[in-house]
Amino acid sequence: MEVEVEIFNMNNMTIEVSERLKSEELFKEELELVNHIKQKEGLFKMIGVEIEGLRFRIINREKFIRYIFERYFQGYKIEKTNGEGVGQPDYTLTKGDNVIYLELKFGIDSLRQSQIRWFIENKDKESKLIFIDYEDDFSRFKGGDI
């Protein structure tokens, strides 16, 4: 299974990251650690992923999303911003004085008009849009395979 991640800088409309990774590449460090320790839970359970051989299944979507964010935004404090304003991105990432507003889209999800308006009206704020997609989009389901 492949995971595709694209990160767009909404301030200058550029693509910062565009990569397709096999799920075993995405979790390479964790796989090596699990292999080394000879256990199948522990670290994977902490990030919300169950592993059986090289077959992955999301068991906690929120933890998985945070794992993805931490992979691309190391050292940032991640906070969910639900309900803080119409169209405001889903997450605020903070590292010292640097603040990034991050909107997350899974699979076929797209930007709403209120979200586009927020990006336009807040050009002075560092804003990014991240798309996460899978060969088999499981975003409609509670859990799924990667």
Secondary structure by P-SEA (a helix, b strand, c coil): cbbbbbbbccccccccccccccccccaaaaaaaaaaacccccccccccccccccbbbbccaaaaaaaaaaacccccccccccccccccccbbbbcccbbbbbbbbcccccccaaaaaaaaaccccbbbbbbbbccccccccccccc
